[in-house]
Each structure stands twice: as structure tokens, then as C-alpha cells.
Amino acid sequence: MVRLTDKPTRRTIRRHQLREMVPLADSTIYEMEQRGEFPRRFALSPRCVVWDVAEVEAWLASRRSAPIRRAQSPDVRQRRLRPVRERDPVQAAASKVE
């Protein structure tokens, strides 16, 4: 007789439970899954996808320990509409005098 306790059971969560744990939009989670930056979902049935809780919790722990990387500020001089141009030092000095 085969015992069911021989294999560890994986606890899974559905999408609404994932949203409570991870405050990201569905599209963001999907994109991160595609890039390999978030645990992959798997299908229990054609209409039911779930995530492994242990993988999601490990991902959250790794995000907590990593430093926050800030996005770079855009270079406003390269905008197509209304680019910001460097001021000529002579004009800048003249405008301060006036």
C-alpha cells in the first residue's frame, strides 16, 4: 500500500489570494513571469491557474533583502516635443544682470 504522506504536498494559491500577497497588477505579474523574474503559474485545469506559495514567499523574501533600484531620470534634452536646451553661459550671465 502506498502512503500519501511520502511526498510533501505543495500548497497553492489562486489569483485573488496572490493579489493579497503581492500588490502588483495582473499584467505586471504576467510580464515578470515571461522575463523569469516571478514564479511561474501552472494550470490545475483549463480554467484554473495557481502559484506555489513557497515560491511566492521566497520571491517576496528575496525582494525584501534586495536594495531598491530607482529608475533613471529621462534625458529631457532628447525629447521630440519641447526639448530642453542648454543655456548659453553668456546669455545666462546676461539674464542674471538684468
Residue frames as a rotation matrix with the C-alpha (Angstrom) as fourth column:
MET 1
0.578 0.816 0.000 0.00
0.816 -0.578 0.000 0.00
0.000 0.000 -1.000 0.00
VAL 2
-0.353 -0.685 0.637 1.34
0.684 -0.654 -0.324 3.42
0.638 0.321 0.699 -0.99
ARG 3
0.012 0.300 -0.954 1.30
0.891 -0.436 -0.126 6.10
-0.454 -0.848 -0.272 1.66
LEU 4
0.606 0.299 0.738 0.25
0.651 -0.719 -0.243 9.57
0.458 0.627 -0.630 0.61
THR 5
0.960 -0.227 -0.161 2.46
-0.054 -0.719 0.693 11.19
-0.273 -0.657 -0.703 3.23
ASP 6
0.293 -0.905 0.308 5.65
0.806 0.407 0.430 10.08
-0.515 0.122 0.849 1.47
LYS 7
-0.317 -0.349 0.882 5.53
0.815 -0.575 0.066 13.08
0.484 0.740 0.467 -0.89
PRO 8
-0.677 0.112 -0.727 5.38
0.435 -0.736 -0.519 16.58
-0.593 -0.668 0.450 0.53
THR 9
0.257 0.842 0.475 2.25
0.956 -0.149 -0.253 18.41
-0.142 0.519 -0.843 -0.57
ARG 10
-0.840 -0.474 0.266 2.60
0.525 -0.834 0.172 21.75
0.140 0.284 0.949 -2.28
ARG 11
-0.030 0.812 -0.583 0.31
0.665 -0.420 -0.618 24.46
-0.746 -0.407 -0.527 -1.06
THR 12
-0.662 -0.139 0.736 -1.04
0.716 -0.406 0.568 26.59
0.220 0.903 0.368 -3.88
ILE 13
-0.335 0.576 -0.746 -2.91
0.262 -0.703 -0.661 29.87
-0.905 -0.417 0.085 -4.14
ARG 14
0.177 0.492 0.852 -5.22
0.979 0.001 -0.203 31.26
-0.101 0.871 -0.482 -6.78
ARG 15
-0.286 -0.357 0.889 -5.11
0.659 -0.747 -0.088 34.70
0.696 0.561 0.448 -8.38
HIS 16
0.544 0.545 0.638 -7.21
-0.042 -0.742 0.670 36.57
0.838 -0.391 -0.380 -5.79
GLN 17
0.908 -0.287 -0.305 -5.03
0.372 0.221 0.901 35.22
-0.192 -0.932 0.307 -2.97
LEU 18
-0.030 -0.951 0.307 -1.89
0.999 -0.041 -0.029 36.17
0.040 0.305 0.951 -4.90
ARG 19
0.050 0.123 0.991 -3.19
0.358 -0.929 0.097 39.73
0.933 0.350 -0.090 -5.24
GLU 20
0.946 0.303 0.112 -3.49
-0.008 -0.327 0.945 39.94
0.323 -0.895 -0.307 -1.44
MET 21
0.598 -0.786 -0.156 0.16
0.627 0.337 0.702 38.89
-0.499 -0.518 0.695 -1.03
VAL 22
-0.546 -0.804 0.235 1.69
0.732 -0.321 0.601 40.76
-0.408 0.501 0.763 -3.98
PRO 23
0.298 0.737 -0.607 0.26
0.323 -0.676 -0.662 44.22
-0.898 0.001 -0.440 -4.74
LEU 24
-0.775 -0.524 -0.354 1.04
-0.201 -0.326 0.924 44.17
-0.599 0.787 0.147 -8.46
ALA 25
0.153 0.822 -0.549 -1.27
-0.881 -0.138 -0.453 44.31
-0.448 0.553 0.703 -11.47
ASP 26
0.625 0.167 0.762 -2.01
0.058 0.964 -0.259 41.10
-0.778 0.206 0.593 -13.36
SER 27
0.961 -0.267 0.075 -0.24
0.053 -0.088 -0.995 42.45
0.272 0.960 -0.071 -16.44
THR 28
0.334 -0.878 0.342 2.89
-0.904 -0.401 -0.149 43.27
0.268 -0.259 -0.928 -14.41
ILE 29
0.163 -0.224 0.961 2.95
-0.569 0.774 0.278 39.78
-0.806 -0.592 -0.001 -12.89
TYR 30
0.859 0.209 0.467 2.49
0.227 0.662 -0.714 38.23
-0.459 0.720 0.521 -16.34
GLU 31
0.799 -0.602 0.005 5.35
-0.313 -0.423 -0.850 40.27
0.514 0.677 -0.527 -17.82
MET 32
0.112 -0.779 0.617 7.62
-0.991 -0.042 0.127 39.41
-0.073 -0.626 -0.777 -14.90
GLU 33
0.451 0.109 0.886 6.78
-0.202 0.979 -0.018 35.72
-0.869 -0.171 0.464 -15.36
GLN 34
0.984 -0.045 0.170 7.72
0.176 0.233 -0.956 35.94
0.004 0.971 0.237 -19.02
ARG 35
0.483 -0.854 0.194 11.09
-0.589 -0.480 -0.650 37.52
0.648 0.199 -0.735 -18.13
GLY 36
0.188 -0.378 -0.906 11.70
0.449 0.854 -0.263 34.90
0.874 -0.357 0.330 -15.41
GLU 37
-0.688 -0.452 0.568 11.55
-0.192 -0.641 -0.743 37.45
0.700 -0.620 0.354 -12.57
PHE 38
-0.196 0.708 0.679 8.45
-0.977 -0.079 -0.200 35.98
-0.088 -0.702 0.707 -10.85
PRO 39
-0.706 -0.050 0.706 7.43
-0.177 0.978 -0.108 32.39
-0.686 -0.202 -0.699 -10.00
ARG 40
-0.838 0.361 -0.409 5.59
-0.400 0.103 0.911 30.68
0.371 0.927 0.058 -12.85
ARG 41
-0.046 0.907 0.418 1.93
-0.890 0.153 -0.429 29.78
-0.453 -0.392 0.801 -12.58
PHE 42
-0.981 -0.142 -0.129 0.73
-0.189 0.841 0.507 26.33
0.037 0.522 -0.852 -13.50
ALA 43
-0.281 0.942 -0.183 -2.66
-0.834 -0.145 0.532 25.05
0.475 0.302 0.826 -14.59
LEU 44
-0.702 0.204 0.683 -4.77
-0.362 0.723 -0.588 22.74
-0.614 -0.660 -0.433 -12.48
SER 45
0.051 0.732 0.679 -7.48
0.693 0.463 -0.552 22.71
-0.719 0.499 -0.484 -15.12
PRO 46
-0.249 -0.165 0.954 -8.08
0.924 -0.336 0.183 24.62
0.291 0.927 0.236 -18.36
ARG 47
0.344 0.491 0.800 -9.69
0.267 -0.868 0.418 27.47
0.900 0.070 -0.430 -16.38
CYS 48
1.000 0.009 0.017 -7.78
-0.015 -0.207 0.978 27.37
0.012 -0.978 -0.207 -13.09
VAL 49
0.215 -0.977 0.017 -4.20
0.226 0.033 -0.974 28.58
0.950 0.213 0.227 -12.67
VAL 50
0.987 0.054 -0.152 -2.34
0.157 -0.095 0.983 28.59
0.039 -0.994 -0.103 -9.36
TRP 51
0.244 -0.942 0.230 1.03
-0.523 -0.328 -0.787 29.58
0.817 0.072 -0.572 -7.90
ASP 52
0.196 -0.298 -0.934 3.14
0.687 0.722 -0.086 27.65
0.700 -0.625 0.346 -5.41
VAL 53
0.958 0.252 0.140 3.01
0.078 -0.694 0.716 29.52
0.277 -0.675 -0.684 -2.07
ALA 54
0.556 -0.810 -0.187 6.57
0.531 0.173 0.829 28.56
-0.640 -0.560 0.527 -1.13
GLU 55
-0.201 -0.627 0.752 7.92
0.977 -0.184 0.108 30.00
0.071 0.757 0.650 -4.40
VAL 56
0.392 0.426 0.815 5.95
0.404 -0.876 0.263 33.25
0.826 0.226 -0.516 -3.99
GLU 57
0.993 -0.029 -0.118 7.07
0.101 -0.343 0.934 33.65
-0.067 -0.939 -0.337 -0.37
ALA 58
0.198 -0.978 0.069 10.71
0.796 0.201 0.570 33.00
-0.571 -0.058 0.819 -1.37
TRP 59
-0.109 -0.175 0.979 10.35
0.841 -0.541 -0.003 35.63
0.530 0.823 0.206 -4.12
LEU 60
0.773 0.453 0.445 8.95
0.148 -0.810 0.568 38.14
0.617 -0.373 -0.693 -1.62
ALA 61
0.803 -0.529 -0.274 11.80
0.340 0.031 0.940 37.43
-0.489 -0.848 0.205 0.82
SER 62
-0.109 -0.885 0.452 14.39
0.961 0.022 0.275 37.95
-0.253 0.464 0.849 -1.92
ARG 63
0.135 0.233 0.963 12.73
0.590 -0.800 0.111 41.24
0.796 0.553 -0.246 -2.91
ARG 64
0.969 0.245 -0.022 12.79
0.151 -0.524 0.838 42.43
0.194 -0.816 -0.545 0.69
SER 65
0.518 -0.835 -0.184 16.51
0.506 0.126 0.853 41.77
-0.689 -0.535 0.488 1.03
ALA 66
-0.113 -0.560 0.820 17.48
0.988 -0.147 0.036 43.38
0.100 0.815 0.571 -2.29
PRO 67
-0.614 -0.123 -0.780 18.22
0.320 -0.942 -0.104 47.12
-0.721 -0.314 0.617 -2.38
ILE 68
0.514 0.857 0.020 15.72
0.458 -0.255 -0.852 49.32
-0.725 0.448 -0.524 -4.19
ARG 69
-0.649 -0.657 0.383 16.86
0.669 -0.252 0.699 50.26
-0.363 0.710 0.603 -7.68
ARG 70
0.128 0.662 -0.738 15.47
0.067 -0.749 -0.660 53.55
-0.989 0.035 -0.141 -8.84
ALA 71
0.516 0.122 0.848 14.68
0.836 0.145 -0.530 54.21
-0.188 0.982 -0.027 -12.47
GLN 72
-0.628 -0.775 -0.061 16.93
0.718 -0.609 0.338 56.66
-0.299 0.168 0.939 -14.24
SER 73
0.111 0.615 -0.780 15.56
0.083 -0.788 -0.610 60.10
-0.990 0.003 -0.138 -14.91
PRO 74
0.536 0.117 0.836 14.78
0.810 0.208 -0.549 60.69
-0.238 0.971 0.017 -18.57
ASP 75
-0.625 -0.755 -0.199 17.09
0.596 -0.626 0.503 62.96
-0.504 0.196 0.841 -20.53
VAL 76
0.348 0.882 -0.318 14.75
0.474 -0.459 -0.752 65.87
-0.809 0.111 -0.578 -21.29
ARG 77
-0.159 -0.471 -0.868 17.14
-0.548 -0.689 0.474 67.22
-0.821 0.552 -0.149 -23.92
GLN 78
-0.967 -0.246 0.066 16.32
-0.100 0.604 0.791 64.25
-0.234 0.758 -0.609 -26.17
ARG 79
-0.157 0.979 0.129 12.55
0.360 0.178 -0.916 64.79
-0.920 -0.097 -0.380 -26.21
ARG 80
-0.546 0.055 0.836 10.97
0.834 -0.053 0.549 65.27
0.074 0.997 -0.017 -29.61
LEU 81
0.347 0.721 0.599 8.38
0.506 -0.682 0.528 67.74
0.790 0.120 -0.602 -28.36
ARG 82
0.841 0.016 0.541 9.59
-0.302 -0.815 0.495 70.68
0.448 -0.580 -0.680 -26.30
PRO 83
0.373 -0.777 -0.507 13.20
0.764 0.567 -0.308 69.60
0.527 -0.272 0.805 -25.72
VAL 84
0.938 -0.159 -0.307 15.08
0.113 -0.698 0.707 71.47
-0.327 -0.698 -0.637 -23.03
ARG 85
0.586 -0.757 0.289 18.16
0.403 -0.037 -0.914 73.11
0.703 0.652 0.283 -24.47
GLU 86
0.020 -0.702 -0.712 21.33
0.987 -0.099 0.126 74.05
-0.158 -0.705 0.691 -22.65
ARG 87
0.951 0.258 -0.170 21.53
0.247 -0.965 -0.083 77.77
-0.185 0.037 -0.982 -21.96
ASP 88
0.330 -0.848 0.414 24.45
0.472 -0.232 -0.850 79.66
0.817 0.476 0.324 -23.39
PRO 89
-0.026 -0.376 -0.926 26.69
0.998 -0.056 -0.005 80.75
-0.050 -0.925 0.377 -20.46
VAL 90
-0.930 -0.322 0.176 26.85
0.342 -0.935 0.096 84.31
0.133 0.149 0.980 -21.86
GLN 91
-0.309 0.902 0.301 23.06
-0.123 -0.352 0.928 84.56
0.943 0.250 0.219 -22.09
ALA 92
0.347 0.411 -0.843 22.65
0.726 0.452 0.519 83.05
0.594 -0.792 -0.142 -18.63
ALA 93
-0.464 -0.596 -0.655 25.01
0.866 -0.461 -0.194 85.66
-0.187 -0.657 0.730 -17.14
ALA 94
-0.915 0.144 0.378 23.26
0.039 -0.899 0.437 88.46
0.402 0.415 0.816 -19.05
SER 95
0.025 0.998 -0.057 19.82
0.140 0.053 0.989 87.41
0.990 -0.032 -0.138 -17.81
LYS 96
0.166 -0.029 -0.986 21.07
0.967 0.201 0.157 87.45
0.193 -0.979 0.061 -14.19
VAL 97
-0.824 -0.539 -0.173 22.34
0.559 -0.823 -0.097 91.04
-0.091 -0.177 0.980 -14.60
GLU 98
-0.647 0.602 0.469 19.02
0.001 -0.614 0.789 92.36
0.763 0.511 0.397 -15.90
